[in-house]
Amino acid sequence: MDKLKVCLAGGTGWAGSALARGIAESEDMELVAAISRRYAGKTLGEAIGVTGLAAPVFGTAQEALSTHPDVFVEYTRPDVAKSNVLAALRSGAHVVIGTSGLSNEDYAEIDRAAQEAGRGVLAVGNFALTVVLLQKFAEMAARYIPHWEIIDYAHADKRDAPSGTARELANRLSRVQESKLDVPLEETEGVPETRGARLQGTQVHSLRLPGYTISVDVIFGMPGQKLILRHESGESAEPYVSGALLAIREVSNLVGLHRGLDSVMKF
């Protein structure tokens, strides 16, 4: 069986370098290119300190796509992610998106491009299994409990807010119903901004503080009781590797945009 040829955009970053090691250790995948402006011209092994990892590092997606990957993994920044994904689709690659911060409008444009190309795009705000389960449990709870809010935690230097995890969670809950507000936002007395941002029918609060990596709470309230669902991640990127590898293996079975790792999992 031919190996899946993978191009990894952001392969020298915190999550990307862990995924690069996971791809290199996988018998059914071959890392053919990586993208990093800082390390362009080197091998990925030289960039992240892995002996024998000979995939070349390119400065742009256009250059890296000359290696004709089967799957393009986007793990860079929101300001370049969409253009990278669209370029990969035009080149004939399927795409896995791990970058956070893309809007629903961005995803709609990506979906149109994927449909036209006949390729699959799997956008995953967080590849950790505990996040997939939190999303599923939250969808179940939202069918029965109409009041909820999301608190999104991340490290102090994370620029995008809310996180991709919180965005995806709000998107999923919006398919069930909008959260109920007993006091409408426009009737809030004091400082309305302290009630958070209304995102697809959910109040979302983003904290950016030292000591956090990526965490999210969704809190459901009923008279006399509450339900708190929480995902917490540590400083290692390892929890995201197995989910990302699954996404790479399965994305070629899709056409168009699909959101969430559970799109290719069985429950």
C-alpha positions in Angstrom: 0.0 0.0 0.0 1.3 3.4 -0.9 2.0 5.8 1.9 0.0 8.9 2.4 2.1 11.9 1.4 1.7 14.7 4.0 2.7 18.4 3.9 2.7 20.0 7.4 2.2 23.8 7.5 3.5 24.9 10.9 5.6 21.8 11.4 8.1 23.6 13.7 5.6 24.9 16.1 4.5 23.6 19.5 1.7 21.3 18.2 3.1 20.9 14.7 6.5 19.5 15.8 4.8 16.9 18.0 2.6 15.9 15.0 5.7 15.8 12.8 7.2 13.2 15.1 3.9 11.2 15.0 3.8 11.2 11.2 7.5 10.2 11.0 6.7 7.2 13.3 3.6 6.1 11.3 4.2 3.3 8.9 1.4 4.4 6.5 2.5 8.1 6.1 5.4 10.0 4.6 6.1 13.6 5.5 7.1 15.1 2.2 7.3 18.8 3.1 6.9 21.3 5.9 6.3 25.1 6.0 8.1 27.5 8.2 9.5 30.9 7.1 12.1 30.8 9.9 13.6 27.4 8.9 13.1 27.5 5.1 15.9 25.7 3.3 16.6 23.3 6.1 15.2 19.8 6.7 12.5 19.4 9.3 14.8 17.2 11.3 17.4 20.0 11.6 14.6 22.4 12.6 13.1 20.4 15.4 16.0 18.1 16.4 14.8 14.8 15.0 17.5 12.6 13.4 16.6 11.2 10.0 13.6 13.5 9.3 14.6 14.6 5.9 11.4 16.4 4.7 12.4 19.8 3.3 11.1 23.0 4.9 9.7 25.7 2.6 8.9 29.3 3.3 5.4 29.3 1.6 2.6 26.9 0.9 2.9 27.4 -2.8 6.5 26.1 -2.7 5.7 23.2 -0.4 2.7 22.1 -2.6 5.2 21.4 -5.4 5.8 18.1 -3.6 2.2 17.1 -4.5 1.0 15.9 -1.1 -2.1 13.8 -0.7 -3.0 15.7 2.5 -2.1 19.2 3.6 -2.2 19.9 7.3 -2.7 23.5 8.3 -1.2 24.3 11.7 -0.1 28.0 11.4 -1.9 31.3 12.1 -5.4 32.5 11.4 -4.1 35.3 9.1 -2.6 32.9 6.6 -4.6 29.7 7.2 -7.4 30.4 4.8 -5.0 31.2 1.9 -3.0 28.1 2.6 -6.0 25.9 2.6 -7.4 27.3 -0.6 -4.0 26.9 -2.3 -3.9 23.3 -1.1 -7.3 22.6 -2.5 -6.4 24.1 -5.8 -3.4 21.8 -6.0 -5.6 18.7 -5.5 -4.8 17.9 -1.8 -7.2 17.1 0.9 -6.9 19.3 4.0 -6.9 18.9 7.8 -7.2 22.2 9.7 -5.8 22.5 13.2 -5.4 26.3 13.2 -7.9 28.2 15.4 -9.4 31.6 14.7 -11.2 31.0 11.4 -14.7 32.5 11.1 -17.9 30.8 9.9 -17.5 33.0 6.7 -14.0 31.6 6.2 -15.3 28.1 6.5 -18.1 28.8 4.1 -15.6 29.9 1.5 -13.4 26.9 2.2 -16.4 24.6 1.8 -17.3 26.0 -1.6 -13.7 25.6 -2.8 -13.6 22.0 -1.5 -16.8 21.1 -3.2 -15.6 22.5 -6.4 -12.3 20.6 -6.1 -14.0 17.4 -5.0 -11.8 17.2 -2.0 -12.3 16.8 1.7 -11.5 19.3 4.5 -11.7 18.3 8.1 -11.6 21.3 10.5 -10.9 20.4 14.1 -10.7 23.1 16.7 -9.0 20.6 19.1 -7.8 17.1 18.3 -7.9 15.8 22.0 -10.3 13.0 22.6 -11.5 14.6 25.8 -12.7 17.6 23.8 -14.6 15.4 21.4 -16.4 13.9 24.3 -17.0 17.3 25.9 -18.6 18.4 22.7 -20.9 15.4 22.5 -21.9 15.6 26.2 -22.6 19.4 25.8 -24.9 18.8 22.8 -26.8 16.2 24.9 -27.1 18.6 27.8 -28.3 21.5 25.6 -31.3 19.5 24.6 -32.6 19.5 28.2 -31.0 22.6 29.8 -31.7 25.9 28.1 -29.2 28.0 30.2 -25.5 27.8 29.6 -22.3 29.8 29.1 -18.7 29.0 27.9 -15.5 30.0 29.6 -12.4 29.8 27.4 -9.0 29.7 29.0 -5.6 30.0 27.3 -2.0 31.2 27.8 -1.4 34.9 28.1 0.2 35.4 24.7 -2.6 33.6 22.7 -3.8 36.3 20.3 -7.0 34.8 18.9 -10.1 34.9 21.1 -12.1 32.9 21.6 -10.1 29.7 20.9 -11.0 27.4 18.1 -12.2 24.9 20.8 -14.7 27.5 22.2 -15.8 28.6 18.7 -16.5 25.0 17.6 -18.4 24.3 20.8 -20.6 27.4 20.4 -21.2 26.3 16.8 -22.3 22.9 17.8 -24.6 24.2 20.6 -26.2 26.6 18.1 -27.5 23.6 16.1 -29.4 22.5 19.2 -30.8 25.9 20.4 -29.7 29.3 21.6 -28.9 29.6 25.2 -31.6 31.5 27.2 -30.9 34.8 28.8 -33.3 35.9 31.5 -32.0 39.4 31.3 -31.4 40.5 27.7 -28.0 41.9 27.0 -29.4 45.3 26.1 -31.1 45.5 29.5 -27.9 44.8 31.4 -27.1 47.5 34.0 -23.5 48.5 34.6 -20.9 47.3 32.1 -22.6 45.0 29.5 -19.2 43.7 28.2 -18.7 41.8 31.4 -21.4 39.4 30.3 -19.1 38.2 27.5 -19.6 38.1 23.8 -22.7 36.6 22.1 -21.3 34.0 19.7 -23.9 32.0 17.7 -26.4 32.2 20.6 -24.0 31.5 23.4 -22.3 33.8 25.9 -18.5 33.2 25.7 -15.9 34.6 28.1 -12.2 34.3 27.1 -9.4 34.4 29.8 -5.8 34.8 28.8 -3.5 34.2 31.7 -0.1 32.6 32.5 -0.4 29.1 33.8 -3.0 28.0 31.2 -2.4 26.1 28.0 -5.9 25.4 26.5 -8.9 24.7 28.7 -12.7 25.2 28.3 -15.7 25.0 30.6 -19.3 24.9 29.5 -21.6 25.5 32.4 -25.3 24.6 32.4 -27.6 25.9 35.0 -31.1 24.9 36.3 -32.9 25.9 39.4 -31.1 24.4 42.4 -28.5 22.6 40.3 -25.8 23.0 37.7 -23.7 20.9 35.4 -20.0 21.8 34.6 -18.2 20.1 31.7 -14.5 20.9 31.6 -11.6 20.0 29.4 -8.1 20.8 30.6 -4.9 20.3 28.7 -1.3 20.2 30.1 1.8 21.7 28.6 2.5 18.7 26.3 1.1 18.6 22.7 0.9 14.8 22.8 -2.9 14.6 23.5 -3.5 16.1 20.0 -1.3 13.8 18.0 -3.4 10.6 17.8 -6.5 12.7 16.8 -4.6 14.5 14.1 -3.2 11.3 12.7 -6.8 9.9 12.6 -7.9 13.0 10.7 -5.1 12.7 8.2 -6.0 9.1 7.5 -9.7 9.7 7.1 -10.0 13.1 5.4 -9.7 11.6 1.9 -13.0 9.8 2.4 -14.8 13.2 2.7 -15.9 15.8 0.2 -16.5 19.4 1.3 -16.0 20.9 4.7 -16.6 18.8 7.8 -16.2 20.2 11.3 -15.1 18.2 14.3 -13.0 15.1 14.7 -16.2 13.1 15.5 -17.0 13.5 11.7 -14.7 10.5 11.2 -15.3 8.7 14.5 -17.9 6.1 15.5 -20.0 6.7 18.6 
